[in-house]
Amino acid sequence: MPRHKPEEFLRTVGLSPEDFLHLHGKLATYLDEQKVLNPLTRRGRKDSKLALEDRLLLTLYYLRHYPTLINLAAVFDISESYCHKIYARTVRLLVKIEKLPNRKALLEDPAATVVIDVSEQPIERPVKNQKAYFSGKKTPHDQSPTRDLPIDDDYTLRSDR
């Protein structure tokens, strides 16, 4: 675990150091239980190059910041494919430990309202040689402030609020 201030750790990983250690303890306990229940499942496999704490840190850092796996692998001094393998396995374990709903359960529970921001953003064009990028339009279209966005039958979200 990094030896930074708790605020920096929280901003970097997304958990406080106490929550990280609690999650680490639950993960270690679960893995120990699995080794006792299934002693032959690891036959022929070497132990991980990274400690359990580092594997959890790698996973949480990836979920917090979404860096490319090649960059994350360079930080932890492992290969990109091994980084992906560690991430995928640790996420599966975390879902089991925390008893999170799987994708099917989330799809069965319909959301009442979903709001998606689909506003257009202006595109920066190059100063030189912009003919290939220029369509002829001078102003962005559909930017009227009185446009109504229907969300539900009885509720309307106005864009000019």
RAFENKA-V642932 format. One line per field, one symbol per residue. burial: 1 if it has 16 or more other C-alpha atoms within 10 Angstrom, else 0. A space follows every 10 residues. Layout:
burial=???
This chain:
burial=0000000010 0111111001 0011001000 0000000000 0000000000 0110111111 1100000010 0110000001 0011011001 0001000000 0000000000 0000000000 0000000000 0000000000 0000000000 0000000000 0
